[in-house]
Amino acid sequence: MIGRRGWIGLGTVAALIALWFLLTTITGLVSGARFPSPAEFWLSLTQIWGRGYAGGQLMTHALHSLKLVAMGFAVAIATGIPLGLWMGWNRKAEAAINPVFLVIRPIPPLAWIPLAILWLGLGDGAKILVIWFSAFVPSVINTFAGVRNIDRPMIEAARMLGTPRWRMVREVIAPAASPLIFTGLRLSLQASWTTLVAAELVGALVGVGFVLNMAQQDLYPGMILVGMVTVGLLGWATTALLAMVERRALAWNMAARD
Amino acid sequence: MTNTPLSLRETVAWGLLGTVLFLGLWSGLTMSGLVPRQFLPPPQEVASRFIQLLTSPFAGATLPQHLGSSFMRYAYGVLLAAAIGVPLGLLMGWFRLLDDIVTPIFDGLRFIAPIAWVPFAALWFGTGIGGPVMIIFAGAFPPCLINAYRGARFVEPRLIEAARMLGTGHVRMIIEILLPAAVPSIVAGLRVSAGLGWQSLVGAELIVAAAGVGFMMVQAQGSVQTATVMTGMIAIGIVGMIIDVLLRQGEAWLRRRRGLEA
């Protein structure tokens, strides 16, 4: 069942945990002020899980962050994909929007955080705004590239059959571009998490980034580790979910390749 | 239908139209008073603030000085990422055991956003130069490793077989066969790393730093100086673009030299 790779992987994880014990609890080479021992990690986890930390239980913080990422990501998809389709399809639109895009694109999403806080304060609005900015660009670029990479004969055939414009977009262009669109969505999702964590670290009242921020100020390594593990798990779970959606949506494509 | 490429004149005309519309909308919003000037200064105000900051200090330094200290950290972080990531990637591409050991660790860490390392970075290395460098490293490291690994893994098997038949040892194999063959992939990875590192730098400076463009922006945000915040954004964008253009040029030059299609 488990191959050579799997066994070595399991061995590595076991060795790391052993090393963790050895360095912190047993020998004390790494002091608890720098990195938590397994026991301290467990204590922090039970504390935030039950009694709560930084104004809420772990689930409250995690669900709040998840909700913000979902909302920002949804807005980015809803605006980015249509814009990408339009720019890919209409050369005039591309020429008109490109200069503005060229100026905005090199600005890293995280650089929008201070402006978003100025505009909307420390609440949810500012977070959704910066997630939207960060997730928007990869969606647009990849959708655009996806439309441009469509085989011309396919478009011409559809056109010759007199396909009306709306059906053309919905049934020819968007499906043909969808593999690249999903590539863009994966990048967008990653950017969403990075931006959210940064925005919550800069200023927030709830969320996993806020937990990290408080733990940093309290010099509380155990809680920092809990926060990081939570960020990793959330990122992993949402990426897996998107991959599942992709497999469903592109089933026709995989079948066509066989 | 509009699917044929436009002529240069048309492209420029539409581009101008788009730019004018954008700037017009922006100034219109501020002039009309719909949005308070304090929160969205008109374009010309941002431009004049930008020029002013080139010489007069804000938050302890002028804009070029802030950019300078940002760039120092950035260079350290990215170089460190390349110096560790590329050799490790090559070694993983050659030694199966190392690959099997490192990959699960790497996969586990991959989902943690680089910026989430901020608290530990501050705890371990302080907020001066060490902390930010570690965060930049966290952002720039993965592409260095992955691309060197892929480059080494997909070397033409015939080359390896030929070298092995001639009795090439591990060290020479990696330095003289895998490394040269992996260079295009490595350079592409470095370009991605440079971009991600720049992005992480901004994040790091927003949270923990006492100098640099990100720090300048946070200070400006605190005192509601929107024009200064926007100046910082533009400066970051320009430097990021210059880095990207230079690396693209380097990559194209390298590909041409090796007789690959640019």
Boltz contact constraints between the chains, C-beta under 6 A:
constraints:
  - contact:
      token1: [A, 5]
      token2: [B, 100]
      max_distance: 6.0
  - contact:
      token1: [A, 8]
      token2: [B, 100]
      max_distance: 6.0
  - contact:
      token1: [A, 9]
      token2: [B, 104]
      max_distance: 6.0
  - contact:
      token1: [A, 12]
      token2: [B, 101]
      max_distance: 6.0
  - contact:
      token1: [A, 12]
      token2: [B, 104]
      max_distance: 6.0
  - contact:
      token1: [A, 90]
      token2: [B, 2]
      max_distance: 6.0
  - contact:
      token1: [A, 91]
      token2: [B, 2]
      max_distance: 6.0
  - contact:
      token1: [A, 91]
      token2: [B, 6]
      max_distance: 6.0
  - contact:
      token1: [A, 92]
      token2: [B, 14]
      max_distance: 6.0
  - contact:
      token1: [A, 95]
      token2: [B, 6]
      max_distance: 6.0
  - contact:
      token1: [A, 95]
      token2: [B, 11]
      max_distance: 6.0
  - contact:
      token1: [A, 95]
      token2: [B, 14]
      max_distance: 6.0
  - contact:
      token1: [A, 95]
      token2: [B, 15]
      max_distance: 6.0
  - contact:
      token1: [A, 96]
      token2: [B, 14]
      max_distance: 6.0
  - contact:
      token1: [A, 96]
      token2: [B, 17]
      max_distance: 6.0
  - contact:
      token1: [A, 96]
      token2: [B, 18]
      max_distance: 6.0
  - contact:
      token1: [A, 97]
      token2: [B, 18]
      max_distance: 6.0
  - contact:
      token1: [A, 99]
      token2: [B, 15]
      max_distance: 6.0
  - contact:
      token1: [A, 99]
      token2: [B, 18]
      max_distance: 6.0
  - contact:
      token1: [A, 99]
      token2: [B, 19]
      max_distance: 6.0
  - contact:
      token1: [A, 100]
      token2: [B, 18]
      max_distance: 6.0
  - contact:
      token1: [A, 100]
      token2: [B, 22]
      max_distance: 6.0
  - contact:
      token1: [A, 106]
      token2: [B, 237]
      max_distance: 6.0
  - contact:
      token1: [A, 106]
      token2: [B, 240]
      max_distance: 6.0
  - contact:
      token1: [A, 106]
      token2: [B, 241]
      max_distance: 6.0
  - contact:
      token1: [A, 107]
      token2: [B, 233]
      max_distance: 6.0
  - contact:
      token1: [A, 107]
      token2: [B, 237]
      max_distance: 6.0
  - contact:
      token1: [A, 108]
      token2: [B, 199]
      max_distance: 6.0
  - contact:
      token1: [A, 108]
      token2: [B, 202]
      max_distance: 6.0
  - contact:
      token1: [A, 110]
      token2: [B, 202]
      max_distance: 6.0
  - contact:
      token1: [A, 110]
      token2: [B, 203]
      max_distance: 6.0
  - contact:
      token1: [A, 111]
      token2: [B, 202]
      max_distance: 6.0
  - contact:
      token1: [A, 111]
      token2: [B, 233]
      max_distance: 6.0
  - contact:
      token1: [A, 111]
      token2: [B, 236]
      max_distance: 6.0
  - contact:
      token1: [A, 113]
      token2: [B, 206]
      max_distance: 6.0
  - contact:
      token1: [A, 114]
      token2: [B, 217]
      max_distance: 6.0
  - contact:
      token1: [A, 114]
      token2: [B, 218]
      max_distance: 6.0
  - contact:
      token1: [A, 114]
      token2: [B, 221]
      max_distance: 6.0
  - contact:
      token1: [A, 114]
      token2: [B, 229]
      max_distance: 6.0
  - contact:
      token1: [A, 115]
      token2: [B, 229]
      max_distance: 6.0
  - contact:
      token1: [A, 117]
      token2: [B, 221]
      max_distance: 6.0
  - contact:
      token1: [A, 118]
      token2: [B, 221]
      max_distance: 6.0
  - contact:
      token1: [A, 118]
      token2: [B, 226]
      max_distance: 6.0
  - contact:
      token1: [A, 119]
      token2: [B, 39]
      max_distance: 6.0
  - contact:
      token1: [A, 193]
      token2: [B, 113]
      max_distance: 6.0
  - contact:
      token1: [A, 194]
      token2: [B, 113]
      max_distance: 6.0
  - contact:
      token1: [A, 194]
      token2: [B, 115]
      max_distance: 6.0
  - contact:
      token1: [A, 197]
      token2: [B, 113]
      max_distance: 6.0
  - contact:
      token1: [A, 197]
      token2: [B, 115]
      max_distance: 6.0
  - contact:
      token1: [A, 197]
      token2: [B, 116]
      max_distance: 6.0
  - contact:
      token1: [A, 198]
      token2: [B, 115]
      max_distance: 6.0
  - contact:
      token1: [A, 198]
      token2: [B, 203]
      max_distance: 6.0
  - contact:
      token1: [A, 201]
      token2: [B, 118]
      max_distance: 6.0
  - contact:
      token1: [A, 201]
      token2: [B, 207]
      max_distance: 6.0
  - contact:
      token1: [A, 202]
      token2: [B, 206]
      max_distance: 6.0
  - contact:
      token1: [A, 212]
      token2: [B, 119]
      max_distance: 6.0
  - contact:
      token1: [A, 215]
      token2: [B, 119]
      max_distance: 6.0
  - contact:
      token1: [A, 216]
      token2: [B, 119]
      max_distance: 6.0
  - contact:
      token1: [A, 216]
      token2: [B, 122]
      max_distance: 6.0
  - contact:
      token1: [A, 224]
      token2: [B, 119]
      max_distance: 6.0
  - contact:
      token1: [A, 224]
      token2: [B, 120]
      max_distance: 6.0
  - contact:
      token1: [A, 228]
      token2: [B, 112]
      max_distance: 6.0
  - contact:
      token1: [A, 228]
      token2: [B, 116]
      max_distance: 6.0
  - contact:
      token1: [A, 231]
      token2: [B, 112]
      max_distance: 6.0
  - contact:
      token1: [A, 231]
      token2: [B, 113]
      max_distance: 6.0
  - contact:
      token1: [A, 231]
      token2: [B, 116]
      max_distance: 6.0
  - contact:
      token1: [A, 232]
      token2: [B, 111]
      max_distance: 6.0
  - contact:
      token1: [A, 232]
      token2: [B, 112]
      max_distance: 6.0
  - contact:
      token1: [A, 235]
      token2: [B, 111]
      max_distance: 6.0
  - contact:
      token1: [A, 236]
      token2: [B, 111]
      max_distance: 6.0
